[in-house]
Amino acid sequence: MRDPVFDTVIEYLKGVGPQRADTIKKELHLFTFRDLLRYFPFRYIDKTQFFSIAQAKQSDLSAQIVVKMLQFEEVGTKFKRRLVAKVEDSSGQLELVWFKGIRWIKPKLQIGKSYTIYGKVTQYNGKFNMTHPDIAEINGKPETKGLQPVYHSSEKLNTKGLNSKGFETVIANCLNKVHGRISENIPEFILNQYNLINREMAFRQVHFPDDETSLAKAKFRLKFEELLFVQLELLMTKQLVQKKYKGQVFDQLGPYFNDFFENYLPFELTGAQKRVIKEIRRDMGNGAQMNRLLQGDVGSGKTLVALMVMLIAIGNDCQAALMAPTEILAQQHYETLTSMCKGMKLRIELLTGSVKKSARKPIHEGLENGDIHILIGTHALLEDAVKFKNLGLVVIDEQHRFGVAQRARLWHKNSIPPHILVMTATPIPRTLAMTLYGDLDVSIIDELPPGRKPIKTVHYYESARLKLFGFIEEQIAEGRQVYIVYPLIDESEKLDLKNLSEGFESIERRFPKPDYQVSVVHGKMKPENKDYEMQLFAQGKTNIMVATTVIEVGVNVPNASVMVIENAERFGLSQLHQLRGRVGRGAKQSYCILMSDYKLSKDGKVRLETMVRTNDGFEISEVDLKLRGPGNLMGTQQSGVLDLKIADLAKDQAILSAARRAAIELLEDDPSLKKIENRELGIQLMYQMKNRPNWSRIS
């Protein structure tokens, strides 16, 4: 839609004008004809069928009925005033009631006239009525109107006459203005291959469909187009990066990798770990800058893979950095890596916000002269004072917790951009990964290390509290340790602490000293106090850790075999899965116990049933996507690529897969989209990409 008519501002459209335009801009951020055409209905009213009053009384769905007006009157006074009309057809009578808009509706009514009414019939005080029905006078034979669009509105828009009906008129006027000017932007062979209707017809039918079949074809076409552009953008960006940004060539495994593999490897690598290391090694040796996403469930061995590829970088005379979102997780990585490499001639340092100024100077010097091989840290790694001699690889853990601008700064830490390995223990649904990280290569660790047993998960209601305490007692008697996690309530630290404090007191009463020792950890504690409590638990000096979600990441205690999650219905699925992953790290059987209230929402029930049914993080992430939607799943900082107007990643997986296949086919045949048949597509794509952040440089 490059025709200048689509850039016309909406105040120049019949039925809008300056005042209405101002309200539309403020409420909906719609500014031009193009924006209006992409303001799609969110549902449709079926006006293809007519029902009798008797049929409508038996149904709990909205119905369209042809009736004759018998009488109408205003009843009540002031705030209780309403307009009541009595209508009939051959099957019976019905009351129509309006509480609002009486002065506009009453003049339209005439005794003896026939009307089409639409709405839901309900029963009140023994009478059947329809409240605030759509009503239209019939002149001659009733018309079957097909599917009527319903648009989102707001209170302010309603006061300007821009309810759903008002938008119908505005968008109909817009379609009339652009008639014959909505140009095709998808090559003919793609249209034929995927059975897509033409673009103008799709826009007309999505707003004013003739029937269900026409609507389905219109939606498919527009969703396919939207997702095709997203995939083309991501894949072309990936192409450009690979051509433009050269990476350091790591052409040998090097002495550090070989020494570690032969003498220090803590356990045999799984097939998945070996496959992933090969994929990463191939990327780091081909001369292009690597951007790879490493997905793997909690406990699948991502950290070991990260260490081994960092050793490849070091063996090729480069340094490596690992950036984590929290000090606790950075500390955990530091301890894990130094423990794994104990005895090797490697210098590994930790840099976080709490490292004192006096300790920073030798770290800065060691980085600049190349003495430090691996730097582990938090956002502190991004500071200007942190300069490397030759940074070759950056590993980013739980990357969705970092903002776009923060990650971009890593590119400037070396004259040749470092290879980037992004790790996440939050499995990402395939549809979301294809859309959010379509410009990254993806590696998946889909095996757990040998000897790990699947965690058993159960759901208990409050009545099972004594049973729970008895089970905890048994586990501690066997030498195991237990987590008990409380939720954050309404993002309120005060409520959270009060809840946790009460829980802590009740646990201490039930498991008293000196027979039992209980740790407590929460977000308001000083880092040093938090670390002290965590260390006591990690060293086995306390039996139970009562905590908030601060332990979601960063605590690795193989001896902990029980995770109790209080008010589990208040947590999201991915968070429940992350918490469960804190246990099951040793060879013994581990358990996750989900405690909940009896009153569960529909979504809450689905979440808990899913957790009990499966340990598969990818299956859990698919359910989470359906429940919460992509924006909420990944956080607002990722929403730039996901600004979808009509496609729904939770529901349109098949369309997304088809659009990605089409994008790959197009670019394999015509990488620059310069062929005559692809030119319109290429021009529109370049326009779109100019208005996007450069995602590839920050992933």
N, C-alpha and C positions, 0 to 999 in steps of 0.2 A: 504494500500500500504506500508507494512513493509519490503517487499523484498528490499535488498540493491541496486538493480538496480535503484530504484526510487530516491535514494539519489545521483546518479551520477551527477557530475556537468556538465552544458550544453556545456562547451567547447569540451567535448569528443563526442559530437553528430555530425554525418555527416552533413555538410552544415553549421556548426556554427564556431568552431575554436576560438582561444583566443581573437582576435580583436572583432569579432561580439559578443562573449559572454560578453566581457567587456561592450559594448554598451547596450546590453540587460539588464545586471545587473543594470547599472546606470539609464537607462530610465524606465524600467518596474519592477525592483526588482524581477526578475525571476532568480533563481540560479540552480535549479536541474530539472531532468526529471519530478518529481512530480509537480513542479511549472508550467512547460510548458504545461502539460496535463490539468492543471486547468486554463490555459489562454484561455478562451472560446471566440468564435466569438461573435460579438455584433449584427450582422445581417447576412442575407444570400441572395445571388443573385439567382433568380429562373432561372436555365438553363434547366428546364424540357420541355420547349416549344419553338418552333420556330415561328417567325412572318415574313411576307413579308415587304419590304420597304414601300409599300403603307399603310399597317396596322400600322407600327411604326410611320408614319407621322401623323396619326390620334390620336395617343395615347400620353399622357404626362408621361408614365411610361417607364422605361428602358426595352429594348427588345433585344432578340437574333435573328440574321438574318444570313442566308447563302447567301454570295455574291460572285461575280466574279470580280477580279481586272481588271479595264480598263486602268488606268494610274495613275502615281504618280510623284510628283516633289517637290523640295524645292523652296519656294518663299520668297521674302523679304530678308533683310540683318540684320546682327548683332542681336540686341535685338528683332527685329520684324520678325526674321526668323521663318518659320513654314513648316511643311511637309503636303502637301495636296494630297489626293488620291481620285480618282473617282471610285466608284463601282456600280454594278447593279445586279438586279435579274429580274425575268420575269414581276414584277409589276412596275419597275421604277429604277431611279438612285439616288445616294446619295454621298455627299462629306464626307470624313473622314479627320479630322484635328488634328495634334499634334503640340504643342508648345514646349514640353520638350521630352527628350529621343530620339531625332531624330536619333542620331548615332547608337542606338541599334535597333530601329524599322525599319529603311529604308532597311537594308540588308535582313530583313525577307520578304520583299514584292517582288512579281514577277507578271508581267503582264500575264493575262490569267489564273492564278491560282484561286482556290476557297478557301474562308476563312469563318470562323465563327466570326462574330463581335457581341459585346454586349455593349450597352450603351443607352443613351437617345437622341432621334432625336429632334433637335430644329431648328428654322428658323432664319436666319440672312441675312439681305440685300436681301430678296426674295429667298434665297437658303436654302434648307434643308441640315443640316449637323449633324455629330456626333463627338463631341470633345473628344479626348483621349479615344477611345473605347478599350475594351479588344479585342485582335485579335489573332486568331490561325489558322494555315494552316490546310486544310482538306485533308487527304489522304484516298480516298475511300468514304464511306457513312458517313455523319455527325453523331456524337454521341450525345445522350441526356445525359448531365453530371449531372443532378439532381440539388441539391441546393449547390451552392458554398459558403463556409464560407468567411466572411469578418472580419479581425482582426484590432484592433486599432494599429496604428503605430505612428511614429513621424518623424520630419525632419531629426534628426540624424540617426534614424534607416533606413530611406529611402536611405541615402547616403551609407549605408552598404549593400544595396540590400535587406533590410528587410522591404519591404512594405507588404501589406496584402498577396500578392502572395508568397513572400519570406517566411512568417510565415506558409503559407499552406505547403510548402515543408518541413520546419523544423519540424512541428508538425506531418506530415505524417511519417517522418524518426523516430521520437520519438515513435510513435505508433507501428511502425515495430519493434523497439528495445525491446519494452515491451510486444510484442505479447504473449498471453497465460499466462501472469504473473500478470494481474490485478485481484487480488483475491476478492471474495465476502465478504462483511462485514455486511450484513443484514441477519438475520435468515430467513430460507425458509418460515416459516409460515407468516412472515410479507410481504415477496415478494408476496406470493400468495394472502394474504388478501387485499393488496393494488394494486395488478396487476402491479408489478414493473418488468421491464426487467433486465437481469443480468448486472453486473457492467461494464464488459469489453465492451459489446455491447453498453452500454450507452455512454461511452467515445468515441468510434469509431463513433457512429451515431451523437453525438453532434458536432463533428468536421467535419465529412464528411457524411452528411445524404443522404440516398437513396431517400427519399421523405418527404413530410410534416408530414405524420403519424409517420414515424420512428423518425423524429426530435422531435415531440411532446412527444413521449414515452421516448426518451433519456433525454429531459429536465425535464420531470416530475420525472423520477428516480433520477436524480442528485440533483434537488431542494429538493425533499423529503429527500434524504440522508443528505444533508447539514443542513436542518432544524431539522431533527431528532437528529443529533449530538448536535446541539445547545440546544434543549429541554432536552435531556438526561443530558447534562452537568449542566444545571440550576437545574433540578429536583434532580439530585444526590447530587449536592452541598447543596441544601436545606436539603436533608436527613442527610448529614454529619454534617451540622451545628446543626440540631435539636438533633442529638445524642451526639455530642462533646461538644457543648456549652450550659450549663444549665443556665436558667434564674431565676431571683428571682420570688418566688411564691407569687402573690398577691391574697390571698384566701378570702379577704373580701372587700366589697365596702368601709367600713371605715366611720368614723364620718364626715370627711370633705365633701365627696361626698354626704352623706345623708343630711347634713345641707344645702349645696348649692342647692340640688334638691328640698328640701322642702321650703326653705326660700328666695333663691336668683335667681332662674332660671328666666331669663328675658322674655321668652316666651315658650310656650309648644313645646316640641321637635317634629320634624316630624317623620314619620314612618321610614324614611331612617336613620335619626340620631340615633334613638333607636336601629335599626338593627346593625349599625356600632359599637356602643358602646358595644353591646353584643358580637360581633365578637372580638373586641379588648380585652374585659374583659376575654373572654375564652382563648385567646392567653396568656395573662399575668398570668393566673392561672394554666397553665398546666405543669409548670416546665421547659419548653424549652425557649430559648431566642427568643423573638418576633422580626420578621422583617416584617412589614406590610406597604403597600402603601395605603394611603387614597386619593382617587380622588374625586373631587367635583368642580362644576362650581363656578365661582366668586359669593359670596353672598349666598352659599348653607348652611353655618353654620359649616364649618370645625373647626374654631377657638373655638367655643363652645364645640364641641366634644373633641378637644385637651385638653381644660381646664378640662373637666369632667374626662378624663382618667388620667390626671396628679393628680387630687384630689384623685383618687383611689391609685396611687403610694404613695402619701403623707400619706394617711390613713393606709398604710402598712409600715410606718416608713422609707420611702425612700424620696429622693429629685427628682425633675424633672427639665429638662432644655428644653428651646425652642430656636432653632437657626434659624435666618433669614438671608437672603443674603445682606440686606442693613440696614443702621442705621435707615432710615425712617420707614421701615417695622418693625424693632425691636421695635422702639419707639411706633408705632401703636399698636403692640401686647401688649406692656407693659401697655399702657393707657387702652386698651380694657379689659385686664385681671384684672387690679387693680380696674377698674370701676365695673366690674361684681362681684368682690369679696369684695367690700367695706363693712365693718362691720364684715367680717370674721377674725378670728385670724390667718392670713396668712402673711408671709413676702415674698414679691415678689420684686426682684431687677433687674435692667437693667445694662448690661455691654457691652459697645461698645468701639470702638477705641477712641472716643472723651471723654470718661469718664476720668477725671483728676486723676493723681497718688494718690493724697490725698484721693480721694473718693473710690479708689480701695481697699485700705487696709481693711476697715470694711467689704467690700463685700467678700474678700478672707477669712477673719476670720469667717464671718457668714456662709460661705459654709463649711468650715472645721469643725466647731463645730455643724453644723446642724440647726442653727437658721434660715437660709434662706431655704424656702421651694421650691420656683420656681425661677430659674435664666433665664432671657430672654436676648439674645444678638446676636451678629454677630460672625464673625471669632474669635473675642476676647475670646470666650468660649474655643477655642482650645489651648490657651496659657498654657505653663507648670505650670505657677503660679496658674492657676485656678484648685483647688483641692476640691473635694466634700467629705463629710462625708460618704454618701451612695447614690450614684446616681442610681436610679432605672429605669428611663424612659427619653429618649431623643426624642423630637419632632423636625423634620427638615422640615422647610417650604420652598417651591419652591426648592426642593433638587437638581434639574438639574443645578442650578447655583453654586453648590459646586463641587470642584474637588475631585477626588477619594481619594487622600492622606489626604486631609483635613477631610473628613468624617471618615476615618479609625482611626484617632486620638481619636475619641470619645470612641472607645472601651477600651482605656487604662485609662479612667477616673474612673474606678471602678474595684475591684477585681473580682466581678461577672459582666460580660458584661451587660450593661443596655438594656432594651427593646428599640427597635427603631421603631418609627412611622414616616414615610415619608409622607409629605402632598404636594399635588400639585393642584393648581387652573388651570393648563394648562392641559385640558383633553388629555389623551394619547390614540391614536387609539388602539383598542383591539389587533391588530397584533403586534404593537410595544410593548405594555405592556407585551404580552406573550413572546416576545423575549428579551426585555431589562430587564424586571423585573420578569422573569419567576420563579426566586427563592424566590420571595416575595409573601405573601398572599395579595390579593387586596380587598379593601373595597371601595364601591362607594356610595356617597351621590347623589342620582338622583332626589331629590325633593327640591324645594325652600321653605323657611319658609312661613307660612300662611300670606296672605295679600299682598305679593309681586306681582306686575303686570309685565308681560313680557315687555321688552323694545321695543319700536317701532323704527325701523331703516329705514332710507331713504337715497337715493343717489342723491345728487345735483351736477350739473355742475356749472361752474363759473357764468353763466347767472342768476342763482338763488340767487346771493349774497344779493340783496335787500330783497328778500323774507326771507332769513335766518336772516338778521338783525332785520326785523320786528318780526319774531317769538321769537328771543332772548329777544326783548323788552317786548313782551307779557308775557313771562315766568318770567322775573324779576319783572314785575308789579304784578304778582301773588305771589311774595315772594320767587320764586325759584332762584337757582344759576346755573352758566354755566361754563363748562370747554371748552377751545379752545386749541387743541393740534397741534403742528407743528412737522414735521418729522426731524430726523437727516438726513442730506444729505451727502452721500458718506463718512460716518463716520468722517465728518469734523466738528469740534466744531465751527470753524470760520464761515463757511457757515450756520451752524445751528443757531448760535447766530444772524447773520445778518438777516436771515429769520424770526426768532422769534421777533427780535427787530422791523422789519418793520411791522409785524403783530400786535405787541403790540401798536405801534404808531397809526396804522389805527383804532384799536379797541378803543383806548382812544379818537381819534377824533370823532368816531361815538357814543361813550357812554361817554360823557365828565363829569368831576367833576362839581359841587358837587352831581349831580343827580345819578351818578354811581361811584363805586370804583372798580378798576381793580388790581389784583395781578399778579405777574410774577414769574415763577419758571423755572430754567434751570440748567443743570449739572455743569456749571462753577461757580455757586454761592457758597459762604461759607455755610457749613451746618447750622450754626446758622441763617443766612439770609434766607435760604431756609425754615427752620422750622418756622421762624417768619411769612413769607408770607403764608405758609400753614395753620398756626394757625389762621391768620386773616380770611382766607377763611372758615376754619372749624367752626369758631365762628360766621360766617355770617356777618362779617364786610366788606367783599368785595363781589361784585356780580358776577364777572367774574374772572376766573383764566386762564391766558395765559401761556402755559407750553410746555415743550418738554416731551418726554416719561418718564421722571423721576417720573411722577405720575402714571405710569403703575401699580405699586403696592404701597400700603402704605397709601393711603388717603381714609378715610371713612367719607363721608359727606352725610348723608341721605337727606339733603335738596337740594343737587345738582340733577337737573332733566334733564339737557341737556349736551351731549358730542358731541362737534363738532371736527371732525378730518380733518385737512387740508391736501391736497395732499394724500388722503387715499390710493391711488393706490400704494404709495411707501412703505406701511407697509405690513408685513406678516400677514396672517390670524390669527395666534394665538395672535399676538400683538394687532390687531384690536379688537379681542374678549376680551382680557384683559382690554383694554382701555374702551370698552363699559361697562365692569363690574364695572367701577367706579361710574356709575349712577344706578338707579333702586334699591337703598338701602332703600328707604322710601316707604310709602304707596301710594304716588302720582304717576301718570303716568310719565314715563321717556322716553327720546328720544335720539337716536344716529344719528347724521347727518354726512354722509360721503361726503366730498367735493373733487372733482377731476377735473383734466384737461380733455379736450375732447378726446385727444389722449390716448387711453388705450391699453396696450398689451393684448394679449389673456388671460394670467394668471391674469393680473390685473382685467380684466372684470369678470373672474370667481370668484375672491376673493370678489369683491364688491357685485356681485349677490348673493353669498353664505351668506354674512353678512345680506343682506336685507331679504333673504328668511327664515333664521332660527336663533334662539337663542340657539340651542342645541350645547353645546361645543364639544360633542363627534362627532357629524356629521361634525362640522367645522374642527375638528382635522383629520378626515378621508380625507377630501378634501385637507387639508394642506399637509398630507403625500403624496398624489398623485402628488401634485404640486412640492413639495420641496425634497421629498425623506427622508429616516429615518435619515441619517447622519446630514443633515442640520437642521432637526426638533429638535433633541435633543442635538446637540452640539458635538464637537469632543471629549470631555472628556468621552463620552459614547460609542465611536466607537469600543472598543475592542470586545464586543459581536457581533457587527454588521458587522464584516469583512466578508461579504458574497460575494462569487465569482460568483454565478449564480442565486440564489434566489433573488426575489424582494418583499419586504414586502408590497409595495403598490399594487402589482398585484397578489401576490401568497397567499392570505388569506386562500383559501380553502386547499391548500397544507400544510400550516403551521398548520391549525387546525387538519388535518389528522396526521401530524408528531407528534404533541403534544399528540393526542389520543394514537398513537402507543407507544410513550415514556412512557406514564402512564401505559399502559397495560404491557409493558416489565418489568418495575420496580415493579409493583404490584406482578408479577409472580416470578421475580428474582431480588431482590433489589441490589445485588452486581454484576449482570451480570456474574456469575460464571458458569452457566450451559454450557454444551459443545456447544450447538447450538448458545449461545450468547457470547462465549469466544472471538471471533475475534472482535466483536463489543466493548466489554469491554476493550480489550487491546488498540484498537485505541482511544477509548474515554479517557482512562487514559493518553495516550501520548498527546492528545489534551489539556487536563485539566492542565497538567504540564506546558504548554506554555501559559497559560492564567493568568491574574490577578485574585486574589481571590475576586470575586464580592460580594459574600454573606457577607463578613466581612466589606464591605464599603457601603452597600446600605442604 
